[in-house]
C-alpha cells in the first residue's frame, strides 16, 4: 500500500529531527528521553537510591535514562500496555494501567516500598476526534495523579504529561491541592506545534494538608 502524503511528511520530519538523530547517536530508544533529561537537569529530580515508577514507559527511554541515576540502591518500575525490551536494573510490567489487576501487579512489585517519583508519559491511542482523545488523556492523567497520591512518599514528586484542552484546568487544581508546588514544563524536545506539556508537582502534602488545601475540615 502506498504511503499517504501525511505519512511521508511525518517520516521525512522524523528522520531529519535533531533529537531523533541525537538519540540514535547516544543509544537511547526514543527522542522523548531529551524531554525528561531537560526537566531533570533544570529541576534536579533524581538522586541516588530513589524509587521511581515510570508509567507509559515503552519503548523505555525514560527508564533507560533514570536507572543509572538512581543506581544499584534505587528501584525503577516501568509499566506499559506495549512490550518493552529489557533494561538493566528496571523491572517491567506489561499491561493496561486502567486495569485493576495490572495496578495490583504494580503494587505487588513495589512490595511496600515507598515511591519518591512518579513519571507519567502516558497518552491514549489517537482517534483523530479531538474531544474523544482529550477525554481519554484526561482519564489517564487522573489515574496517574491518583496513583501518585496513594503511593508517593510525603514530599514526593509527580511529572505527568498533559495536552492543552478540556480538563486541564481541573487537573491542575486537583494537583495543586495535593502538592506544595505545581509548575508547567515545555521541554525543547516537545515539538512547537504539539499541544503536549508537562505538569511538575513537588512536595506531596500529608493527608491532613490535602484536606485543608481543599477547604475541608481537618
ABEGO torsion letter per residue (X at the ends): XBBBAAAAAAAAAAAABAAAAAAAAAGBABAAAAAAAAAAAAAGABBBGBBBBBBGAOAGAAAAAAAAAAEAABBBBBBBABBBBBBBGBBBBBEBAABAAAAAAAAAAAGGBBBABBBBABBBBBAGBAAAAAAAAAAAAAAAAAAAAAABBBGBBBBBBBBBEBGAAAAAAAAAAABABBBBBBBAABBAABABBBBBBBGBBBAAAAAAAAGBBX
